């Protein structure tokens, strides 16, 4: 599938070909401008592809839009619409739009409000909620009414840790127990990794890599991620040349560094940091397995915001 803008001068999606399996949690990762939003809008039927075909559970999104949309739930990154309804009314209304009977819509709304910690807010209108509460309501609206394919765009942004955990648990249980398919767009890779079955990493409108989180991280061989951040007034620069000989060095903000090095080199890397920079000059020092973000950086797409 390809999507071009402005009389073919801007290529937003470049020969994207992906199959998302029923019942899986599929992650669409990449920086701003990678083509994720354009791809999702076409999957939702809001944009027509320039060429290619999009099928959602047997329905052609362009030729059979009503059939496809009936199966889809969508949570946008920025909440919109229905701002004059109460929390309970919004969830019940969404379920009714998807064909649920009144009693079933009410039952779902009550259960979702309880699970998401929204029961005490059920009579508040959406426009008067905090952004975090509004995001929780929008998640409830996205899953209400039994959609079979649910798009979530930055679903945990602005959520408190408790609701964030509830949301991830809900996504996983709906996928495993009900066979619901999720397409998740996020910048919070490390958080999302615990629920993702497969991932497509995008850059410049193309799919750069596709696979399970474990498969993608294996492309970094057996490397570890060594993260260091200097104390205020200190610098990591003295150790930079030597560390670059021990592995791939990624420079972050505020003179912080990430060193991707083979496990066998870890002891030598730590020794270099101690001798050339000094552990006492570091505000942060951490050793971890390589992340999906490291995979993306190695693919040449920059780093996630």
N, C-alpha and C positions, 0 to 999 in steps of 0.2 A: 504494500500500500504506500502511495506517495501523496503528499499534500504540498502544493505550491501556493504562495501568496503573491499579490501584486504582479499580475500578468506573467507569472512564471519566474519572477526574478528572485524570489525568496523560497528556498526549499526547507520547509518546516519538518517534514518527515520524509526520509529517504529510504525507499524499499524496505519498509518495516514488515516483517513476517513473523508472527508469534502465535502459538496456540496455547491458550490457557485452559487447563484441564478442569473439569467439573469437580467441585468440592475442595479445590486447593486455594491457599492464600498466596497470591502472586504479587510480588513487589515490583514496582516500576520506579527505579532510582536514577538520579542524575541531578546536575546542578540546574539553576534557572537558565532557561534558554535551550535546554537539551531536546525539547520537543515533546515532553511528557503531557503537558496540558492540551496541546493540539491533538495528540493521539487520543487522549481520554474524551475530548469533545466529539471526536469522530465516532468513537465507540458508543457514545451516548446518543448519537444521531443529531447532534447540534451543528456539526459541520459535515459537508459532503467531501469525501476524498477526491483528489484530482484523478487518481487512477487506482485500480485495485478493488478488493472486495472485503467487506467486514460482515461476519456472520456471528450472531449471538444465539446460541442454542437452537440453531436451525433457521433462524430468521435473518434475512438480509436486511441490514440496518437502513440501507437507502431505499430499497423497494418495499420492505415490510416494516416500516418504523413503528407502527402501533403494536405489533406483535412483540417486537424486541423490547420496547419501552415498558410493556406490562410486566416483564420479568426483572427489571432493573431497579435497584435502589441507589441513591446518590447522596453523598455527603460532601458538599463543596468546602474548600478551604476557608472561605468567608461566608458565614451564614447569610441567607437571603430569604425574603418572602415570609408571609404569614405572621408578621411582627405584631399584629393586633390580636392574635389568638393567645389563649393561655397555653401553658405547657401541656396539659392534658388534652385540650382541644386540638392542638397541632398534631400530636401523635395519633389521636383517634381519626382526625381528618385524613392524614396520610394513609392510614390503614384502609379507610373506606375508599379512597381513590384507587387503591390496588385491589378492590373487589371484595373486601371483607364485609361480613354482616356487622350490624351495629354492636351486637353483644360481643362478638369476637374482637372487634376493634377496641372496645372498652376494656376487655380483659387483657389484651396485649399492652395497652397503654398503662394500665395499673401495674402490671408485672415489670415493664421496662422502667417506669418511674421509681419503683422500689429498688430494682437492681442498680440503677444509676445514681441513687441517692437524690432523687428529684421529687419524692413524694410530698415533702413539705412545701415545695414550690409549685405544686400542680395548678394552683389558681392564679399564679402570676403571669402577666402577659410577656411575650418573648422580648419586646423592645426594652423592657425594664430589667432584664437579666444581665449579669456580668458575662463577659466573653466566655469564661470557662464553663459556666452553667449553660450558656447558649450552645456551646459546642457539644455538650453532653446531650442536650435536647435534640440537636441535629443528628447525632448518631442514632438516637432512639427513633427518629423519623425515618432515617435511612433503612433501618432493619424492620420497621413495622410493616405489616401487610404481607409477609412471607415472600419477598423478592428472592429470586434464585441467584442473581448476580448483583453484588454490591460494590460500588466504587467509593473509596474513602480517600479524600485528599487532605493530607496532614491532619489525621483525625485526633491526635493527642495534643496538638498545639494548644497552649493555654489551660490545659487540664491539670488539676492537682494530682499528686502521686497516687492517691487512693482511687480516684475515678479512672486514671490512666491504666492502673492494673486491672480494674474491673473490665474496661474496654477490651484490652488485649485478651483477657480470659474469655470474654464473650465471643470475640472473633474466632478464637481457636475452637471453642465448643460448638459454635454454629457450623464451622467448617467440618469438624470431625463427626459430629453427631447428627447433623441435619443435611450435610452435603451441600451447604451454601458455598458459592464461589465468591472470593473477595479479590478485588484488584486494589492494591494499596499504593498510593503515591505519597512519598515522605522524604524528608531530608534527615530524619532521625533514624539513621541506619542501625546503629547499635541497639537501640530500643526495639525496633521492629524485627530485628533478626531472629528473635526468639519465636515468632509466630510464622515466619515466611517459609513456604515450601520451596518456591523457586523465585528467581530474581532475574529481571532484565535490566541491565545497566545501559543507560542511554547517554549519548553525547552527539551534538551537532545533528540532531534529527535521526540518528541511526542507533540500532541496537549493537552496542560494543561487545557485550558478553551476555550469556544466558545460561542459567543452571541453578542448582541448589546452592545455598550459602557455603556449604562445605566444599562443593566442587569448585566454586569460584575462588575460594581462599587457597585451594591446593595449587592454583596457578602461581602462587607466590612461593612455591616449593615448601621448605621447612623453616621459613623465616619467622622471627619474632619481631614485635613492635616495641621499641624502647623509646619512651616519651620523657623528655626533660624540659623543664621550664625554669628560667633563672629567677633568683630573688630580685627585687627592685634594686636597680643600680648595678647589677651584675650582668655578665654576658656569656653566651655559649660560644661566641666566635672563636676563642682560642683553640677549641677542640674540633672545629669544623673540618679542617683539612684531613686530620687523622681519622675522624669518624667516617668521612666519605670513602676512605680506603677499606673500611670494614663492612660497608653495605650502602644501600640507597638512603640518602638523607633528604627528608622533606622539611623545608623551612616553613614554620607557621608564624602567626602574629606574635609580637612582643618578644622576638628572639628565641621563641620556643622551637624545639626540633623533635622530629620523629625519625628514628634510625631503624630501618628494616634490615635485619642481619640474620645470618644463619645461627641456629641454636648453638652450634659448636663455637661460634665467635662471641657469645654473650659475655663470658668472663673477661675477654680482652677488651670488649666495648666498655664494660663497667670500669675496668682499670684505666682506660683512656679518659673517661669522664672524671674519675677521681683525680688523676694526675694533672690534666690540662684545664679542667674547669673547677673541680672541687665540689664534693657533695654538699658542703656547707653553704655553697653559693646557689643551690637549687631550691626553688619553692616546691617543685614537684618532680618526682622520679617514679616511673612506672614501667613495668615489663608485662606485656600481654601478647596473646596470639594476634596475628595479623587480622585486620578487619575488612569488611566489604569496601569501606572507604579507601583502604590501601590498594585494593584491587582496582578500583576506579582510577586512582591516581596513576597507577602503573600503566593503565590503558591510555593515558595521555589526555584525560579529560579534565585535569585540574583537581580541585578538592571541593567537597560539599560544604555549603554554607551552614 
